[in-house]
Amino acid sequence: MLKAESSEKERIVAGHRQSPPVASPSMVKKRDVGMKHLINRLNHLHFNDSSIIVNLAHAKYKTTVSLRAKPLPCLDGYLECVWLDAPAVTHKLQTYTYLNFIAPDPRQPLLVEARLISISAEGISFQLPDVCHEIGSRRITRHSCEDVQVRCVQNGILFRGRLLDFSPVSFRLEIRNESPSSFHWINPEIPVHLIFEKGGEVLYSGDCRVVRQDNGQRVRTLVVAPEGNRIRRFRPKEFRSSRHTLVPSPNVIFYDPLSGKMVNLKTVDLSGSGFAVEEDEETSVLVPGKIIPEVQIDFANVTVFTCRAQVIYRNARKEPDGNVTIRCGLVILDMDIRDHVRLLALLHQAADQNTYVCNRVNLESLWDLFFETGFLYPRKYAFLQAHRDQFRDTYARLYTQNPHIARHFVYQKDGTILGHIAMVRFYENTWLIHHHAARKSVMTGAGLVVLEQLSRSIIDTRNLLSAHMNFLISYFRPDNKFPSRVFGAFAKELNDPKGCSVDTFAYFHFRKRAPADWGVSGPWELVKTDRNDLEELEDFYRHESGGLMIHALDLAPDMLGAETLTGEYRKIGFKKERRLYSVKKSGMLKAVIMADVSDTGLNMSDLTNSLKVFIVDGDGFRGDTFSMILSLVSAKFEGEEVPVLVYPYSYLDRNAIPYEKLYTLFAIDTQYSDDYFRHLTWMKRFAKRAC
């Protein structure tokens, strides 16, 4: 037991100076609480290795300080505690007297006016009262922080320090005066820019106004308030993710990165790109700009999606009962792509029970769709029929195992697939849209429905780091009316090749044959492409078109050697290789050849398993030399025939080289997606009127 001392000598404390909680206008006594409840609360604090807050007042100046003390197990009305900062107590014993103590709780702290029994440098003991009081704060709870580093910048001057505590409306931080800086250089009339870091990870950055500061010379405490109640993470978009109110609504669970406390909130609405939650005003922790590294979206503990999120806005709404509800919106910065596809599948089903994302497809029904709609027309089938088993195997893996390199969207009723479209990530940051088919009787409906599904998916996905969706591409026949309206007409309408471009290739099948002797001493050479070659190709394409093809196909100089995607394909049992060759005459670049080697059937026209030839300079590049080069390069492919695409196709016309058809490559920068979705909306309305 702690020894009692003279009542005149029972003074103390070290720690944080503050106004006495009993007298503070921010504290309000609420309902009375009995001793039994108080003892349970104190034992709970002991169980959690938490502390109480002992308030003391200066005998002369009436200023107060608070000291944390750890309660020992309590059986009856007698409570013993030990100081958590004992060395700082001794020299205060003569000047401070005991007032009361607070048993903390996130929602209803207890104010306890207990009778002091003993006090010393080691601890303090009380006789508990029969009744104590719940107290509420008219202000938002401040949450203490540990190990949160602060950088405070104003007009080029940097101060470093730490975050002491925070609420959603203000931060209290301690900064150091380090040469060559001076606290006098802080202008309280203009904002400071704050960056919070923990473990090397940025958790918050934003402009704040200085509310107050003390007069510290070497270390100074600042209280600052964030400017505004929302941030702009991305460019404003006309077409935004569709938000859904689900029943039951999922919970959002995370550990607050600043305080370390667990937070569990109900979602108000949810989309593929973000969600909204509501908080209690007193205990709220969400600050616009705060990054939460790991958030779980929990559907009844059955389905859980984990993401990285950032708070975008914080809005306060006063309820009829006088309480204030805080609604906060968060954007998903990143999520495992498999989890994101599962989330999109759930949300698409919530919008329309006949729409599916990456579902387990009945492959026989899918093949039936492709044949009935003419998507697999006789000439195309004649090419792929020799590889039927490989096609079946590739599609079984794509459509049943859902690898994160591919997505498909299906409109299906009564087990019959009415519409289908797919996309595959085939370049580092580019997705190829293909296999768009719908039954003729419902082409207007199902064809546009799956296209709209894909569009919604792009809206939800484009800003995720793991999606790698900087560009979208699609090949279409210029004489095919539907894709010409969907893709070609939009490019013409936008009239900005940096946002959307179309480039036309000639397409034919090259029958492999053993190449004749290659004259190694002659002027022609076939070599590995280097950066200088890609720079020249880029200059040629800029002059020829000025569009997006070079960047979308990873042919820009800075993408030379990029092989991340190849490894991802390999991990899931798929093949994807890319080889670049340069054709030169007397050292001058004539053409760049990209050999895309992948599994047969990844794309039905095998555009993902083909040679793409970019003619930079066709002068003196005769057809026999061209054929010789194709013979050399096509040896890398399996099968007797290799699909070849040549750009620009005018080279083949000038040299009387026959080809089968033309393919136009549509490429769009996803930052211009609003314009494209507006175009699709117009098309859908036009189609409905036509019906």
VOZAKOL-151496 format. One record per residue (C-alpha): residue in one letter; x, y, z. Coordinates in steps of 0.5 Angstrom, whole numbers, padded with zeros to 4 digits, always signed. Layout:
aXYZ;...
# end
This chain:
m+0000+0000+0000;l+0002+0007-0001;k+0004+0011+0005;a+0000+0017+0006;e+0003+0024+0007;s+0001+0030+0010;s-0005+0033+0007;e-0002+0040+0006;k+0004+0036+0002;e+0000+0032-0002;r+0002+0036-0008;i+0004+0033-0015;v+0005+0033-0022;a+0008+0033-0028;g+0006+0032-0035;h+0001+0036-0040;r-0002+0043-0037;q-0009+0044-0039;s-0015+0047-0036;p-0019+0043-0030;p-0024+0038-0034;v-0029+0040-0028;a-0029+0047-0030;s-0027+0047-0037;p-0033+0049-0042;s-0032+0044-0047;m-0034+0038-0041;v-0041+0037-0040;k-0043+0032-0034;k-0048+0027-0036;r-0052+0021-0033;d-0049+0019-0026;v-0046+0012-0026;g-0045+0008-0020;m-0039+0005-0017;k-0040-0002-0019;h-0040+0000-0027;l-0034+0005-0025;i-0030-0001-0022;n-0031-0005-0028;r-0029+0000-0033;l-0022+0001-0028;n-0021-0007-0029;h-0022-0006-0036;l-0017-0001-0037;h-0012-0005-0033;f-0014-0011-0038;n-0012-0007-0044;d-0006-0004-0040;s-0009+0003-0041;s-0008+0009-0036;i-0013+0014-0032;i-0012+0021-0032;v-0010+0025-0026;n-0012+0032-0025;l-0008+0037-0021;a-0008+0044-0019;h-0002+0049-0018;a-0004+0051-0010;k-0002+0059-0012;y-0003+0060-0020;k-0009+0055-0020;t-0006+0052-0027;t-0007+0045-0028;v-0003+0039-0030;s-0005+0032-0032;l-0001+0026-0030;r-0002+0019-0033;a-0003+0013-0028;k-0004+0006-0029;p-0010+0003-0025;l-0008-0004-0021;p-0014-0009-0020;c-0020-0006-0016;l-0024-0011-0012;d-0028-0006-0008;g-0028+0002-0007;y-0021+0002-0006;l-0016+0004-0012;e-0009+0004-0012;c-0005+0007-0018;v+0002+0007-0020;w+0005+0013-0024;l+0007+0012-0032;d+0012+0018-0031;a+0015+0017-0024;p+0021+0021-0025;a+0018+0027-0027;v+0013+0027-0021;t+0018+0028-0015;h+0020+0036-0016;k+0012+0037-0017;l+0010+0035-0010;q+0010+0041-0006;t+0006+0045-0011;y+0001+0041-0014;t-0006+0039-0010;y-0010+0033-0013;l-0017+0035-0016;n-0020+0029-0019;f-0019+0023-0024;i-0022+0021-0031;a-0023+0014-0033;p-0022+0015-0041;d-0027+0012-0046;p-0028+0013-0053;r-0035+0015-0052;q-0037+0016-0045;p-0031+0018-0040;l-0032+0018-0033;l-0031+0024-0029;v-0029+0021-0022;e-0028+0026-0015;a-0025+0020-0011;r-0023+0022-0004;l-0015+0022-0004;i-0012+0017+0001;s-0005+0017-0001;i+0000+0020-0006;s+0008+0019-0007;a+0013+0019-0012;e+0011+0012-0014;g+0004+0012-0014;i-0003+0015-0012;s-0009+0011-0008;f-0016+0013-0007;q-0023+0011-0004;l-0028+0011-0010;p-0035+0015-0009;d-0041+0011-0009;v-0043+0016-0016;c-0039+0019-0021;h-0041+0022-0028;e-0041+0021-0035;i-0038+0027-0039;g-0039+0029-0046;s-0035+0034-0050;r-0038+0039-0054;r-0032+0039-0058;i-0029+0033-0063;t-0025+0028-0059;r-0017+0029-0060;h-0013+0023-0062;s-0006+0022-0059;c-0001+0020-0064;e+0006+0016-0064;d+0012+0016-0069;v+0008+0021-0074;q+0014+0025-0077;v+0012+0032-0079;r+0015+0036-0085;c+0012+0043-0084;v+0014+0048-0091;q+0012+0055-0092;n+0015+0059-0098;g+0021+0055-0098;i+0022+0054-0091;l+0022+0047-0088;f+0021+0045-0081;r+0021+0038-0078;g+0018+0035-0072;r+0012+0030-0070;l+0005+0030-0069;l+0002+0030-0062;d-0005+0029-0063;f-0011+0031-0068;s-0018+0031-0070;p-0021+0032-0076;v-0021+0039-0076;s-0014+0041-0073;f-0007+0038-0072;r-0003+0039-0066;l+0004+0039-0068;e+0011+0040-0065;i+0017+0043-0069;r+0024+0044-0068;n+0028+0050-0070;e+0034+0048-0074;s+0039+0052-0077;p+0038+0056-0082;s+0031+0057-0080;s+0028+0061-0075;f+0021+0061-0072;h+0020+0068-0074;w+0020+0066-0081;i+0013+0063-0080;n+0008+0068-0083;p+0001+0066-0079;e-0003+0070-0084;i-0002+0065-0090;p-0002+0057-0090;v+0003+0052-0088;h+0004+0046-0092;l+0004+0039-0088;i+0007+0032-0090;f+0005+0027-0084;e+0010+0020-0085;k+0010+0014-0081;g+0015+0009-0083;g+0017+0012-0089;e+0010+0012-0092;v+0006+0019-0093;l+0000+0019-0089;y-0003+0026-0091;s-0001+0032-0094;g-0005+0039-0095;d-0005+0046-0093;c-0007+0048-0086;r-0008+0055-0083;v-0004+0057-0077;v-0009+0057-0071;r-0004+0059-0065;q+0003+0057-0063;d+0007+0058-0057;n+0013+0062-0056;g+0018+0056-0056;q+0025+0058-0058;r+0028+0051-0060;v+0022+0047-0060;r+0015+0050-0062;t+0008+0047-0061;l+0003+0049-0067;v-0004+0048-0067;v-0007+0048-0075;a-0013+0047-0078;p-0014+0044-0085;e-0016+0048-0091;g-0023+0046-0093;n-0027+0040-0093;r-0025+0036-0099;i-0019+0035-0104;r-0019+0034-0111;r-0015+0027-0112;f-0017+0026-0120;r-0019+0031-0125;p-0026+0032-0125;k-0030+0027-0129;e-0037+0028-0132;f-0038+0020-0132;r-0037+0018-0125;s-0037+0011-0122;s-0045+0008-0120;r-0046+0008-0113;h-0050+0003-0110;t-0053+0002-0103;l-0053-0005-0102;v-0057-0009-0097;p-0054-0011-0092;s-0049-0006-0093;p-0042-0008-0092;n-0037-0005-0086;v-0031-0001-0087;i-0025-0004-0082;f-0018-0001-0082;y-0013+0002-0077;d-0013+0009-0077;p-0005+0010-0079;l-0004+0016-0074;s-0007+0014-0068;g-0007+0006-0069;k-0014+0005-0067;m-0019+0000-0070;v-0024+0004-0074;n-0031+0000-0076;l-0036+0004-0080;k-0042+0002-0084;t-0042+0004-0091;v-0047+0009-0094;d-0046+0007-0101;l-0041+0003-0105;s-0038+0004-0112;g-0032+0000-0116;s-0028+0007-0115;g-0030+0009-0108;f-0035+0009-0102;a-0038+0013-0097;v-0038+0012-0089;e-0042+0016-0083;e-0038+0017-0077;d-0040+0020-0070;e-0038+0027-0070;e-0035+0026-0063;t-0030+0021-0064;s-0029+0022-0072;v-0022+0021-0075;l-0023+0022-0082;v-0019+0028-0085;p-0020+0030-0092;g-0013+0028-0095;k-0011+0022-0090;i-0009+0016-0094;i-0011+0009-0090;p-0006+0004-0093;e-0010-0002-0091;v-0018-0002-0091;q-0022-0008-0091;i-0029-0008-0094;d-0033-0013-0090;f-0039-0017-0093;a-0042-0020-0087;n-0035-0023-0085;v-0036-0028-0092;t-0033-0024-0097;v-0027-0019-0096;f-0024-0014-0100;t-0018-0010-0098;c-0015-0004-0101;r-0011+0003-0100;a-0016+0009-0100;q-0016+0016-0099;v-0021+0021-0096;i-0024+0026-0101;y-0029+0030-0097;r-0032+0031-0090;n-0039+0034-0090;a-0043+0035-0083;r-0050+0034-0083;k-0055+0036-0077;e-0060+0031-0075;p-0067+0033-0073;d-0065+0031-0066;g-0059+0036-0066;n-0054+0031-0067;v-0049+0032-0072;t-0047+0026-0077;i-0041+0026-0081;r-0041+0023-0088;c-0034+0022-0091;g-0032+0020-0098;l-0026+0015-0100;v-0023+0014-0106;i-0020+0007-0107;l-0013+0008-0109;d-0011+0001-0111;m-0013-0006-0110;d-0011-0013-0112;i-0014-0013-0119;r-0017-0020-0117;d-0021-0017-0111;h-0023-0011-0116;v-0026-0016-0121;r-0030-0019-0116;l-0032-0013-0113;l-0034-0010-0120;a-0038-0017-0121;l-0042-0016-0115;l-0044-0009-0116;h-0046-0010-0124;q-0050-0016-0121;a-0053-0011-0116;a-0055-0006-0122;d-0057-0011-0127;q-0058-0019-0125;n-0057-0021-0133;t-0050-0017-0133;y-0044-0021-0131;v-0036-0020-0130;c-0031-0025-0131;n-0036-0030-0129;r-0035-0038-0130;v-0038-0038-0137;n-0041-0044-0141;l-0036-0045-0146;e-0041-0049-0151;s-0046-0043-0150;l-0040-0038-0152;w-0038-0042-0158;d-0045-0042-0160;l-0045-0035-0160;f-0039-0034-0164;f-0041-0038-0169;e-0049-0036-0169;t-0047-0028-0170;g-0042-0029-0175;f-0036-0027-0171;l-0033-0034-0173;y-0034-0033-0180;p-0031-0038-0185;r-0025-0035-0187;k-0023-0034-0180;y-0025-0041-0178;a-0021-0044-0183;f-0015-0041-0180;l-0016-0043-0173;q-0019-0050-0174;a-0012-0053-0175;h-0011-0050-0167;r-0018-0052-0165;d-0015-0056-0158;q-0011-0050-0157;f-0016-0045-0157;r-0021-0049-0153;d-0015-0050-0148;t-0014-0042-0148;y-0021-0040-0147;a-0022-0046-0141;r-0016-0042-0138;l-0019-0035-0139;y-0026-0036-0138;t-0026-0041-0132;q-0019-0039-0128;n-0020-0031-0129;p-0013-0029-0129;h-0012-0022-0128;i-0009-0021-0135;a-0016-0022-0138;r-0023-0019-0137;h-0030-0021-0140;f-0037-0018-0140;v-0043-0022-0141;y-0050-0021-0142;q-0054-0027-0141;k-0061-0029-0140;d-0064-0036-0138;g-0057-0039-0139;t-0056-0036-0146;i-0051-0031-0148;l-0054-0026-0151;g-0048-0021-0151;h-0040-0021-0150;i-0034-0017-0150;a-0027-0018-0147;m-0021-0015-0146;v-0014-0017-0144;r-0008-0013-0142;f-0003-0015-0147;y+0002-0009-0146;e+0005-0006-0140;n+0000-0001-0139;t-0005-0002-0145;w-0011-0007-0145;l-0014-0010-0152;i-0021-0010-0153;h-0024-0015-0157;h-0029-0021-0158;h-0035-0016-0158;a-0041-0020-0161;a-0048-0020-0160;r-0054-0024-0163;k-0057-0021-0168;s-0064-0021-0166;v-0062-0017-0160;m-0056-0013-0162;t-0058-0006-0161;g-0059-0009-0154;a-0054-0014-0152;g-0049-0011-0156;l-0049-0004-0153;v-0051-0007-0146;v-0044-0011-0145;l-0040-0005-0148;e-0043+0000-0143;q-0041-0006-0138;l-0034-0005-0140;s-0035+0002-0140;r-0037+0002-0133;s-0031-0002-0131;i-0026+0003-0134;i-0029+0008-0130;d-0028+0004-0124;t-0021+0002-0126;r-0018+0007-0129;n-0014+0010-0123;l-0012+0004-0120;l-0005+0003-0120;s-0005-0005-0120;a-0010-0004-0126;h-0004-0001-0131;m-0010+0002-0135;n-0007+0008-0139;f-0009+0006-0146;l-0015+0002-0149;i-0014-0001-0156;s-0018-0005-0161;y-0017-0007-0168;f-0023-0007-0172;r-0025-0008-0180;p-0026-0001-0183;d-0032-0004-0187;n-0035-0006-0181;k-0041-0001-0179;f-0042-0002-0172;p-0034-0002-0169;s-0033+0004-0174;r-0039+0008-0171;v-0037+0006-0164;f-0029+0007-0165;g-0028+0011-0171;a-0033+0016-0171;f-0031+0018-0164;a-0024+0019-0166;k-0026+0023-0172;e-0031+0027-0167;l-0026+0028-0162;n-0020+0031-0167;d-0015+0030-0162;p-0010+0025-0164;k-0006+0025-0157;g-0013+0023-0154;c-0015+0018-0159;s-0012+0016-0165;v-0014+0011-0171;d-0008+0008-0175;t-0009+0003-0181;f-0005-0004-0182;a-0005-0009-0188;y-0006-0016-0185;f-0004-0022-0188;h-0002-0029-0187;f+0005-0031-0188;r+0007-0038-0190;k+0013-0040-0187;r+0019-0042-0191;a+0026-0044-0190;p+0030-0037-0192;a+0035-0037-0197;d+0042-0035-0196;w+0043-0028-0192;g+0048-0024-0195;v+0052-0022-0189;s+0057-0018-0193;g+0051-0014-0196;p+0048-0007-0194;w+0042-0010-0191;e+0042-0013-0184;l+0037-0015-0179;v+0039-0013-0172;k+0036-0012-0165;t+0033-0006-0164;d+0036-0001-0160;r+0034+0006-0157;n+0036+0010-0162;d+0032+0006-0167;l+0026+0007-0163;e+0027+0014-0163;e+0027+0015-0170;l+0021+0010-0170;e+0018+0015-0166;d+0020+0021-0170;f+0017+0018-0176;y+0010+0016-0173;r+0010+0023-0170;h+0010+0026-0177;e+0006+0020-0180;s+0000+0020-0175;g+0002+0024-0169;g-0003+0019-0165;l-0002+0014-0159;m+0000+0008-0162;i+0007+0008-0161;h+0006+0009-0153;a+0000+0004-0153;l+0004-0001-0156;d+0010+0000-0151;l+0015+0002-0157;a+0017+0009-0154;p+0024+0009-0153;d+0023+0009-0145;m+0019+0002-0145;l+0025-0002-0149;g+0027-0008-0144;a+0020-0007-0140;e+0018-0014-0139;t+0014-0014-0132;l+0008-0017-0136;t+0012-0022-0139;g+0013-0025-0132;e+0006-0024-0130;y+0004-0028-0136;r+0009-0034-0134;k+0006-0034-0127;i-0001-0036-0129;g+0001-0041-0134;f+0001-0037-0140;k+0006-0035-0145;k+0008-0028-0147;e+0014-0025-0151;r+0016-0019-0155;r+0022-0019-0159;l+0024-0013-0163;y+0028-0013-0169;s+0031-0007-0174;v+0032-0008-0181;k+0037-0003-0184;k+0041-0002-0190;s+0048+0001-0190;g+0046+0003-0183;m+0040+0007-0184;l+0034+0004-0181;k+0028+0002-0186;a+0023-0002-0181;v+0022-0004-0174;i+0019-0011-0173;m+0015-0013-0167;a+0014-0020-0166;d+0009-0021-0161;v+0009-0029-0159;s+0003-0031-0154;d-0001-0037-0153;t-0005-0039-0160;g-0013-0037-0159;l-0011-0031-0154;n-0014-0027-0159;m-0018-0030-0165;s-0015-0026-0170;d-0008-0028-0167;l-0007-0021-0167;t-0003-0022-0160;n+0001-0028-0164;s+0003-0024-0170;l+0009-0020-0173;k+0008-0012-0173;v+0012-0009-0178;f+0013-0001-0178;i+0016+0001-0185;v+0020+0007-0183;d+0023+0008-0190;g+0020+0004-0196;d+0025+0007-0201;g+0029+0001-0204;f+0026-0004-0199;r+0024-0009-0205;g+0018-0014-0204;d+0024-0020-0204;t+0028-0017-0199;f+0021-0016-0195;s+0019-0023-0196;m+0027-0025-0194;i+0026-0022-0187;l+0019-0025-0186;s+0022-0031-0187;l+0028-0030-0182;v+0023-0027-0176;s+0017-0032-0177;a+0022-0038-0175;k+0020-0036-0168;f+0013-0038-0169;e+0010-0044-0168;g+0005-0047-0174;e+0006-0046-0182;e+0003-0039-0182;v+0004-0033-0178;p-0001-0027-0178;v+0003-0020-0180;l+0001-0013-0180;v+0004-0008-0184;y+0004+0000-0182;p+0003+0004-0186;y-0001-0001-0191;s+0001+0004-0197;y+0008+0001-0197;l+0005-0006-0199;d+0001-0002-0205;r+0007+0001-0207;n+0011-0005-0208;a+0005-0010-0210;i+0005-0014-0204;p-0002-0017-0204;y-0006-0017-0197;e-0012-0020-0194;k-0016-0014-0191;l-0015-0008-0187;y-0015-0007-0179;t-0015+0000-0176;l-0012+0000-0169;f-0016+0005-0165;a-0012+0007-0159;i-0015+0012-0153;d-0012+0015-0147;t-0016+0014-0141;q-0016+0021-0139;y-0020+0022-0145;s-0025+0017-0143;d-0031+0022-0141;d-0031+0024-0148;y-0032+0017-0151;f-0037+0015-0146;r-0041+0021-0148;h-0040+0019-0155;l-0043+0012-0153;t-0049+0015-0149;w-0051+0019-0155;m-0050+0012-0159;k-0055+0008-0154;r-0060+0014-0155;f-0060+0014-0162;a-0060+0006-0162;k-0066+0006-0158;r-0070+0011-0162;a-0068+0007-0168;c-0072+0001-0165;
# end
